[in-house]
Amino acid sequence: MAMVVTQPCIGCKDKACLPVCPVECFHEDDAMVYIDPDECIDCGACVPECPTEAIFYEDNVPDQWKSFIELNAAKSAESPSAHD
Ligand code: SF4
């Protein structure tokens, strides 16, 4: 299980979520940031920091954004760390 970044993140790039992540598991591309599900420890620290309320626990991702669960895993594997 992991947290998942969803649709409202697209175009935001505020990145207020990044400094609070204890395991630095965010990745990014031109569109948004993603959480690596293999590294996220479900601490929840990033959730209240997100200005667009885009981050959900995997089990609580709204139906219309379920595709972001796989997208976060795939994009984390191919995109650079957002913490560099
Ligand atoms: Fe990082 Fe915690 Fe958010 Fe997972 S839940 S991405 S470990 S801050």
Boltz pocket constraint, residues with backbone or C-beta under 6 A from the ligand:
constraints:
  - pocket:
      binder: B
      contacts: [[A, 3], [A, 17], [A, 20], [A, 21], [A, 22], [A, 23], [A, 24], [A, 25], [A, 26], [A, 35], [A, 39], [A, 40], [A, 41], [A, 42], [A, 43], [A, 44], [A, 45], [A, 46], [A, 47]]
      max_distance: 6.0
